[in-house]
């Protein structure tokens, strides 16, 4: 609830959808009721399938490529 209010204050937009991987904290009745009352669509993805979450996968790939570049550069400067 705090995160929802923070997003609305920062961006001026409301949350339209939440995507989660069926973990316990997101499958409770309380969270389902919160999403229903706030008109937030709750989308479930299959656990342990990162292919279904393209945004985080691209971010992870960017971070890994940056880390590899830094390690590669470090080897040539010593």
Backbone torsions as a table, in degrees:
resi	resn	phi	psi	omega
1	UNK	NA	-40.5	178.0
2	UNK	-64.4	-41.9	179.8
3	UNK	-63.2	-41.4	178.5
4	UNK	-59.4	-46.0	178.9
5	UNK	-65.9	-38.8	-179.9
6	UNK	-63.8	-44.7	178.6
7	UNK	-60.1	-44.9	-178.8
8	UNK	-63.4	-40.2	179.1
9	UNK	-68.9	-38.9	-177.2
10	UNK	-74.5	-41.0	-172.7
11	UNK	-108.0	-20.1	-176.0
12	UNK	80.6	5.0	-179.5
13	UNK	-116.4	155.8	177.4
14	UNK	-97.8	157.2	177.8
15	UNK	-72.4	129.1	-179.6
16	UNK	-97.8	-33.7	-177.6
17	UNK	-151.3	150.1	175.5
18	UNK	-126.2	132.2	179.5
19	UNK	-113.1	127.0	179.8
20	UNK	-137.6	167.2	-173.8
21	UNK	-106.9	40.1	176.1
22	UNK	62.1	24.6	176.8
23	UNK	-75.9	161.3	-170.5
24	UNK	-58.9	-41.0	-176.1
25	UNK	-66.8	-19.3	-179.1
26	UNK	-106.1	1.9	179.3
27	UNK	-111.0	10.2	-178.6
28	UNK	-77.0	159.5	178.2
29	UNK	-63.5	-38.5	-178.7
30	UNK	-61.3	-44.0	179.7
31	UNK	-69.1	-39.2	178.4
32	UNK	-62.9	-41.2	178.5
33	UNK	-66.1	-41.4	177.8
34	UNK	-58.7	-46.9	179.6
35	UNK	-63.4	-41.7	-179.6
36	UNK	-64.3	-45.1	-178.8
37	UNK	-66.9	-32.9	-178.2
38	UNK	-92.0	4.0	-178.8
39	UNK	58.4	43.1	177.6
40	UNK	-104.8	127.0	177.7
41	UNK	-78.2	126.1	179.0
42	UNK	-102.3	113.9	-179.1
43	UNK	-104.8	132.9	178.4
44	UNK	-103.7	140.6	171.9
45	UNK	-115.1	162.3	-179.5
46	UNK	-73.7	133.0	179.6
47	UNK	-59.3	147.0	176.9
48	UNK	62.2	33.3	173.9
49	UNK	-129.1	80.5	-178.5
50	UNK	-64.2	-15.5	179.5
51	UNK	-63.4	-22.8	-178.2
52	UNK	-80.8	-8.6	180.0
53	UNK	-119.3	84.2	-173.9
54	UNK	-63.7	-36.4	-177.0
55	UNK	-63.2	-50.9	-178.5
56	UNK	-68.7	-32.5	177.8
57	UNK	-64.8	-41.7	177.4
58	UNK	-64.7	-40.3	179.3
59	UNK	-65.0	-43.1	177.8
60	UNK	-62.0	-40.6	179.8
61	UNK	-64.1	-42.3	179.0
62	UNK	-62.0	-43.7	-179.7
63	UNK	-65.2	-42.9	179.6
64	UNK	-64.5	-40.3	178.4
65	UNK	-65.2	-39.1	178.5
66	UNK	-65.2	-41.6	179.2
67	UNK	-63.9	-41.6	178.5
68	UNK	-62.9	-40.8	179.0
69	UNK	-63.2	-43.0	179.9
70	UNK	-64.9	-41.2	178.0
71	UNK	-66.8	-39.8	178.1
72	UNK	-62.6	-44.9	179.9
73	UNK	-64.5	-38.6	-179.4
74	UNK	-61.5	-40.1	-179.3
75	UNK	-64.9	-31.9	-178.5
76	UNK	-84.7	-16.7	-178.1
77	UNK	-92.5	-7.5	179.9
78	UNK	-93.0	NA	NA
